[in-house]
Amino acid sequence: MSVQLVGELTRVALAAIWSNKLRSFLTILGNIVAVASIMTLVSLIEGINDEVARVIVTEVGADSFLVDRLGLITSQEEMDEKRSNPRVTIADQEAIDAFGHTVSAVMSQGRERGEVRYRNEVLEQASIQGVTSEYTRFPSFTAERGRLMTPTEVSRHRNVTLLGWETADRLFGAADPLDQMITIEGVHFRVVGVSQRKGSLFGQSQDEFAVIPLGAFRRLFGTRRSLSLMVRPTDPSQINRAMDEATVALRIERRLRPRQENNFGLFTSDTVLDIYREATAGIFMVLVGVVGVALVVAGIVIMNIMLMAVSERTREIGLRKALGARRRDIIWQMLAESVALSLLGGILGAALGATAAVALDRFSPVPASVHAWSIMLAISTTAVVGLFFGLYPAARAAALDPIEALGRSA
């Protein structure tokens, strides 16, 4: 098909649509709603996936893995089975550090919620994280202002702290927090740095925390709490081997027999992401299926309107055929109108859906991310819908006998 013919078909199709503006708008309204819905849903899902992936990678580390008491729990049965697992201790850290030839750093850490106060400003449920001196070798710990706690300060359990961006902002506002004294659970700590901003997830800030030496953490919350270990291999490509070495080291440390199950959890950021994607894949497919049904309904509406157009334009079609128009010319003409109607609805729906997604991302705590591929997919899907549901009306129009058509319309 030549470019000139395509242009002529497009011109005729748009002229036919424009001559019946209200009917055309009502025809494509279903497409607009369906495409706007699927665009908004896909943007929300992609935005949530991107945000969750960012948070998980930030917390776990792209090139690290975690060891904790329970591991990833996906059911109540697993929780019941692993509830009796022993606590993770400093001895476990030392065992991995001594055994792992592909391990470059092992850090113990503890987490708890507690009160952080500066004068009259109070954060009642800030995240308090205790770390060992190896924490400086993990890229998830940063200092936008001031500095990180030194390994000496951490190993000697000094009362110093690295504040999260939100914690510093809420406690000090525009004032300089460096070298100021705050209280954590009623104990004085000196602020040495403020971490880089991490953002929020579903409106929940990821920057409301305070990092302190693990020894100071244990003085505040006790020594019987289970820790977690963050392990970094010498090279990211060696992460699987490092995980195997850590598993062997912990089994030896805990004196597990060959047939006994591991009594600890071990996972990477990819493991968490895979479980999250599996959990959300079903929801995504259901939502897309519902919107797909809406697109089918919109296609049926277009087919009915095109059948009506064929009935109304019987004389025009008969005249065209009498003047020499071939069967395929009539088919292309009707298909062009059907596809143009559907595409117009798809373009307007994509624009509406993208606008709604951007508005949600900007004015609500729910993240949304508009991707070019989703816009192209939405528009191309509507073109296919228009083509498919326009075939029957086009075939009906092409099958009209010119003499009967002219006689019927006379």
C-alpha positions in Angstrom: 0.0 0.0 0.0 1.5 3.4 -1.1 1.9 6.3 1.2 -0.4 8.3 -1.0 -3.2 5.8 -0.5 -2.7 5.7 3.2 -2.9 9.4 3.4 -6.1 9.4 1.3 -7.7 6.7 3.5 -6.7 8.7 6.6 -8.2 11.9 5.2 -11.5 10.2 4.3 -11.7 8.4 7.7 -11.1 11.6 9.7 -13.6 13.5 7.6 -16.2 10.8 8.3 -15.4 11.0 12.0 -15.6 14.8 12.1 -18.9 14.9 10.3 -20.4 12.9 13.2 -18.5 14.4 16.1 -20.9 13.6 19.0 -21.5 10.0 17.8 -17.7 9.5 17.3 -17.0 10.8 20.8 -19.5 8.5 22.4 -18.2 5.6 20.3 -14.6 6.1 21.5 -15.6 6.9 25.1 -15.2 3.2 26.0 -11.7 3.2 24.5 -10.7 6.3 26.4 -11.9 5.0 29.7 -10.3 1.5 29.1 -6.9 2.9 27.9 -6.8 5.6 30.6 -7.5 2.9 33.2 -4.8 0.5 32.0 -2.3 3.4 31.6 -2.9 4.5 35.2 -2.8 1.0 36.6 0.4 0.1 34.7 2.0 3.4 35.8 1.1 2.7 39.4 2.4 -0.8 39.3 5.6 0.2 37.6 6.1 3.1 40.0 5.5 0.8 43.1 7.8 -1.8 41.7 10.6 0.7 41.0 10.2 2.3 44.5 10.1 -1.1 46.3 13.1 -2.3 44.3 15.0 0.9 45.3 14.2 0.6 48.9 15.1 -3.1 49.0 18.4 -2.6 47.2 19.2 0.3 49.5 18.5 -1.7 52.7 20.1 -5.0 51.6 22.6 -3.8 49.1 22.9 -4.8 45.5 26.2 -6.6 46.1 25.5 -7.9 49.7 23.4 -10.5 51.4 21.8 -10.7 54.8 21.8 -13.4 57.5 19.2 -13.3 60.2 17.3 -15.5 62.6 14.2 -16.3 60.6 15.0 -15.4 56.9 12.1 -14.6 54.6 8.8 -15.8 56.0 5.9 -16.4 53.5 3.4 -18.4 55.6 2.4 -19.0 59.2 3.7 -22.5 58.9 7.2 -21.3 58.2 6.9 -18.9 61.1 6.0 -21.7 63.5 8.8 -23.9 62.2 11.5 -21.2 62.6 10.3 -19.6 65.8 12.7 -21.7 67.8 15.8 -20.7 65.7 18.6 -19.5 68.0 19.6 -15.8 68.0 22.1 -14.4 65.6 25.1 -13.2 67.6 28.6 -11.7 67.3 30.0 -15.2 67.3 28.2 -15.9 64.0 29.8 -12.8 62.5 33.2 -13.9 63.6 32.6 -17.4 62.2 31.8 -16.1 58.8 34.6 -13.6 58.8 37.1 -16.3 59.7 35.8 -19.0 57.3 34.8 -17.0 54.3 37.6 -16.6 51.8 35.4 -14.7 49.3 34.0 -12.4 52.1 35.4 -8.9 52.3 33.3 -7.6 55.2 30.7 -8.8 57.8 28.7 -6.3 59.9 26.4 -7.1 62.8 23.5 -4.8 63.3 20.5 -4.5 65.6 17.2 -2.6 65.0 14.6 -1.2 67.4 12.1 1.6 67.7 12.8 4.3 70.3 12.4 7.9 71.4 14.8 10.5 69.9 14.7 14.0 71.5 16.3 17.4 71.0 15.1 20.0 73.5 11.3 20.2 72.9 11.3 18.2 69.6 10.5 14.5 70.1 10.4 11.6 67.7 8.6 8.8 69.6 9.1 5.9 67.2 12.3 6.5 65.3 14.3 3.6 64.0 17.4 3.0 66.1 20.1 1.0 64.3 23.2 -0.3 66.1 26.2 -1.3 63.9 29.7 -2.7 64.3 32.8 -0.9 63.0 32.7 -2.7 59.6 29.6 -0.7 58.7 31.8 1.9 56.8 32.6 -0.7 54.2 28.9 -0.9 53.1 27.7 1.8 50.6 24.2 2.0 52.1 25.7 4.2 54.9 26.4 7.7 53.7 27.0 11.2 55.2 25.6 14.2 53.3 26.8 16.5 56.1 29.4 15.9 58.7 31.0 12.5 58.7 30.4 8.8 59.5 31.2 7.4 62.9 34.8 6.3 62.9 35.6 2.6 63.5 37.3 3.6 66.8 34.2 5.3 68.0 32.1 2.3 67.1 34.4 -0.3 68.6 34.7 1.7 71.9 30.9 2.1 72.1 31.0 5.9 72.1 27.8 7.8 72.4 27.8 9.2 68.9 25.2 9.0 66.2 24.6 9.4 62.4 21.1 10.8 61.9 18.8 10.2 59.0 17.8 13.2 56.9 14.2 13.3 58.2 15.3 12.9 61.8 17.7 15.8 61.5 15.2 18.0 59.7 12.4 17.4 62.3 14.6 17.8 65.3 16.7 20.8 64.2 14.9 22.4 61.3 17.2 25.0 59.7 19.7 24.8 62.5 23.0 22.9 62.2 22.7 19.5 63.9 26.5 18.7 63.8 28.1 18.3 67.3 24.7 18.9 69.0 23.7 16.7 71.9 20.4 14.7 71.5 18.9 12.0 73.7 18.1 8.5 72.5 15.9 6.6 75.0 17.0 9.2 77.6 20.8 8.8 76.9 22.8 11.6 75.5 24.5 11.2 72.0 26.5 13.6 70.0 25.5 14.1 66.3 28.5 13.6 64.0 26.7 13.4 60.6 23.5 13.4 58.6 22.8 10.7 56.1 21.8 11.4 52.5 18.1 11.5 51.8 16.5 8.2 50.8 13.0 9.3 50.2 9.7 7.6 51.2 7.7 4.5 50.3 3.8 4.8 50.3 4.2 8.0 52.3 6.4 6.3 55.0 9.7 8.1 55.4 12.9 6.0 55.0 15.0 8.8 56.6 13.7 8.8 60.2 16.5 6.8 61.8 19.6 7.1 64.0 22.7 4.9 63.6 24.7 4.3 66.8 27.5 1.9 67.8 26.2 -1.6 68.5 27.7 -1.5 72.0 25.7 1.6 72.8 22.6 0.0 71.2 22.9 -3.0 73.6 23.2 -0.7 76.6 19.9 0.9 75.6 17.9 -2.2 74.5 19.7 -5.2 76.2 22.1 -7.9 74.9 19.7 -10.7 74.3 18.2 -9.3 71.1 18.9 -11.2 67.9 21.1 -9.4 65.5 21.3 -9.6 61.7 24.5 -9.8 59.6 25.2 -7.9 56.4 27.8 -9.7 54.4 29.7 -8.3 51.4 31.8 -10.5 49.1 35.1 -9.6 47.7 33.5 -9.3 44.3 29.8 -9.1 43.3 30.3 -12.0 40.9 31.3 -14.2 43.9 28.1 -13.6 45.9 26.8 -17.1 45.5 30.1 -18.6 46.6 30.2 -16.2 49.5 26.7 -17.3 50.5 27.8 -21.0 50.4 30.8 -20.2 52.6 28.7 -18.3 55.1 26.2 -21.2 55.2 29.0 -23.7 56.0 30.6 -21.4 58.6 27.3 -21.0 60.4 26.5 -24.7 60.3 29.9 -25.4 61.8 29.5 -22.7 64.4 26.1 -24.0 65.4 27.2 -27.6 65.3 24.5 -28.7 63.0 24.5 -32.3 61.7 24.5 -33.0 58.0 20.8 -33.9 57.9 19.6 -31.0 60.1 18.0 -28.0 58.4 19.6 -24.6 58.6 18.4 -22.7 61.7 19.1 -19.3 60.3 17.9 -17.3 57.3 20.1 -16.1 54.4 18.9 -14.0 51.4 19.9 -11.2 48.9 18.0 -8.2 47.6 17.2 -10.3 44.5 15.5 -13.0 46.6 13.2 -10.4 48.3 12.4 -8.8 44.9 11.6 -12.2 43.4 9.1 -12.9 46.2 7.6 -9.5 45.9 7.2 -9.8 42.1 5.6 -13.3 42.5 3.1 -11.8 45.0 2.1 -8.9 42.8 2.1 -10.7 39.4 -1.3 -12.2 40.0 -2.8 -8.9 41.0 -1.3 -7.3 37.9 -2.8 -9.9 35.6 -6.2 -9.6 37.2 -6.2 -5.9 36.8 -5.0 -6.1 33.2 -7.6 -8.7 32.4 -10.4 -6.5 33.8 -9.3 -3.6 31.6 -8.9 -6.0 28.7 -12.6 -6.9 29.0 -13.4 -3.2 28.9 -11.4 -2.9 25.6 -13.3 -5.8 24.1 -16.6 -4.1 25.1 -15.3 -0.9 23.5 -14.4 -2.8 20.4 -17.9 -4.3 20.2 -19.4 -0.7 20.4 -17.1 0.4 17.5 -18.3 -2.7 15.5 -22.0 -1.8 16.1 -21.4 1.8 15.2 -19.6 0.8 12.0 -22.4 -1.5 11.0 -24.8 1.4 11.5 -22.5 3.6 9.4 -22.6 0.9 6.6 -26.4 1.0 6.7 -26.5 4.8 6.6 -24.0 5.0 3.8 -25.4 2.3 1.5 -25.9 4.8 -1.3 -22.4 6.2 -1.0 -20.9 2.7 -1.0 -23.0 1.6 -3.9 -22.0 4.7 -5.9 -18.3 4.1 -5.2 -18.6 0.5 -6.4 -20.6 1.6 -9.5 -17.8 4.1 -10.3 -15.2 1.3 -10.2 -14.2 0.9 -6.5 -13.0 -2.6 -5.9 -14.0 -4.8 -3.0 -10.6 -4.3 -1.3 -11.0 -0.5 -1.7 -14.3 -0.6 0.3 -12.7 -2.9 2.9 -9.7 -0.5 3.3 -12.0 2.5 3.6 -14.1 1.0 6.4 -11.1 -0.5 8.2 -9.4 2.9 8.1 -12.4 4.5 9.8 -12.6 1.8 12.4 -8.9 2.0 13.2 -8.9 5.8 13.2 -11.8 5.8 15.7 -10.1 3.3 17.9 -6.7 5.0 17.7 -8.2 8.4 18.5 -9.7 6.8 21.7 -6.4 5.2 22.5 -4.4 8.5 22.1 -6.9 10.4 24.2 -7.0 7.6 26.8 -3.2 7.4 27.0 -2.9 11.1 27.5 -5.6 11.0 30.2 -4.0 8.0 31.9 -0.5 9.5 31.8 -1.8 12.8 33.3 -3.6 10.9 36.1 -0.5 8.9 36.9 1.7 12.0 37.0 -0.9 13.7 39.3 -1.0 10.7 41.6 2.8 10.6 41.8 3.1 14.3 42.6 0.1 14.8 44.9 -0.3 11.5 46.7 2.0 9.1 48.6 1.5 6.4 45.9 4.4 6.3 43.4 3.7 6.1 39.7 6.0 5.9 36.8 5.0 6.5 33.1 7.1 4.5 30.6 7.2 5.1 26.9 6.6 1.4 26.2 3.3 1.5 28.1 2.0 4.4 26.0 3.0 2.6 22.8 1.5 -0.6 24.0 -1.8 1.1 24.9 -2.1 2.9 21.5 -1.1 -0.1 19.5 -3.6 -2.3 21.4 -6.4 0.0 20.5 -5.3 -0.1 16.8 -5.5 -3.9 16.9 -8.9 -3.7 18.6 -10.2 -1.3 15.9 -8.8 -3.5 13.1 -10.3 -6.7 14.5 -13.7 -5.3 15.3 -13.8 -3.4 12.0 -13.3 -6.5 9.8 -17.0 -7.6 9.9 -18.5 -4.2 9.1 -15.9 -3.8 6.3 -16.8 -7.2 4.9 -20.5 -6.3 5.0 -19.8 -3.0 3.2 -17.7 -4.7 0.5 -20.3 -7.4 -0.1 -23.0 -4.9 -1.0 -24.2 -5.1 -4.6 -24.0 -1.7 -6.2 -27.3 -2.0 -8.1 -29.2 -3.2 -5.0 -27.5 -0.6 -2.9 -28.4 2.3 -5.2 -31.9 0.9 -5.6 -32.4 0.5 -1.9 -31.4 4.0 -1.1 -33.4 5.6 -4.0 
